[in-house]
Amino acid sequence: MHTISSLRDLTVNDCPKLVYFPETGAPASITSLKIHDCKNLLSLPRGLIVHRDEHHSTGNNNNFSDVKSCLQELEIYECDSLPASLFIEGRFLSATIKKLNIRSCKGVESLAEKFIDDLRSLQEIKIEDCENLRSLPKTLHTLSQLTCLELWNCPALELECFPPLPPSISSVYLEECPKIKSLPNHLYRLLYLRYLTIIRCESIMCFPDEGLPPQLQQLMVMGCKNMKQPVREWLTPLTSLQDLNIDGSVGGVGEEEDLVLPLPSSLLHLRIFNMEKVERLSSNSLSPSLQTLRIWDCPKLRELPQDGLPPSLECLWIQRCGKLEERCKKGTGCYWPLIRQIPRVELSDTPRLESIT
């Protein structure tokens, strides 16, 4: 395999008996390596994922470790037999790597600190459904090109203090990580952060003391039932926010009959979910520039704002809100004259997937 010098993309999929790659390694010309569903694989291929010390420890120019790797993208899915510390000796990544995606690898428990060394090109880290992952490197902030960090369904990942992130970060996604107890400090200093998603992270109780960066454009906070910090404290300063997804478990919203959200005038898209006690939607909760309003699973909600909906509204979705849906029915509902000019109106007791994501 190592002699195929023109090979750029290598995908190995559904090979349950594969244990090792050839000792001679894989071609250093490979830029994309994807290994999916190889349950018994014990190690990653050598050659394009080089131990940095091997290059200097041998005088043999024909040795695979003397060839500089071109690897830029590495995907590892459903490879349960890989070692607990996947990169413990720095053996498996080259300085050219840009994207790292690890999914459903039950054996992986950590990314060692040496994993970070010299990875100045790394732009994206995605770790999904790794049920035994227990730690992250503390030196994430040294990844000067990192723009995206996603952690999904890592139930054993226990972080008392979330490692600091580099100034380059633009997107952070955390979902179903119940043992993460805090967000990174100094979030407000991350001037390029535009997208922040926190879903079902029950141990996060508040945002950092300094708050969120005011230039944040998209924010989703849902299923964080212990985050009781008042919503006005962290939402009001977000003067550039364009997209907000929020449910009744966060910051005391949804606990009163009147829903009042301190929204900026920049907001274009609002989605509210699972607010069982809310009966009325305040006009103060809708920005004058709002284009999309989606309301889901608010069974007691029956009143829209007395002042009406913003004339800029282009899309109104109402699902699983029986009382309000009845009042918005075409022709017969008392709110129909109020909403008939909206280009797209959808009412449904059983929302389609795209209407709630």
HELIX and SHEET records of a PDB file:
HELIX    1   1 GLU A   54  SER A   57  1                                   4    
HELIX    2   2 PHE A   64  ASP A   66  5                                   3    
HELIX    3   3 GLU A  113  ILE A  116  5                                   4    
HELIX    4   4 LEU A  140  THR A  142  5                                   3    
HELIX    5   5 LEU A  187  ARG A  189  5                                   3    
HELIX    6   6 VAL A  231  LEU A  235  1                                   5    
HELIX    7   7 SER A  283  SER A  285  5                                   3    
HELIX    8   8 GLY A  322  ARG A  327  1                                   6    
HELIX    9   9 TRP A  336  ILE A  339  1                                   4    
HELIX   10  10 LEU A  353  SER A  355  5                                   3    
SHEET    1   A14 ASP A   9  ASN A  13  0                                        
SHEET    2   A14 SER A  32  HIS A  36  1                                        
SHEET    3   A14 GLU A  73  TYR A  77  1                                        
SHEET    4   A14 LYS A  99  ARG A 103  1                                        
SHEET    5   A14 GLU A 124  GLU A 128  1                                        
SHEET    6   A14 CYS A 148  TRP A 152  1                                        
SHEET    7   A14 SER A 171  GLU A 175  1                                        
SHEET    8   A14 TYR A 195  ILE A 199  1                                        
SHEET    9   A14 GLN A 218  MET A 222  1                                        
SHEET   10   A14 ASP A 243  ASP A 247  1                                        
SHEET   11   A14 HIS A 269  PHE A 273  1                                        
SHEET   12   A14 THR A 292  TRP A 296  1                                        
SHEET   13   A14 CYS A 315  GLN A 319  1                                        
SHEET   14   A14 ARG A 344  SER A 348  1                                        
SHEET    1   B 2 ASP A 258  LEU A 259  0                                        
SHEET    2   B 2 ARG A 280  LEU A 281  1                                        
END                                                                             
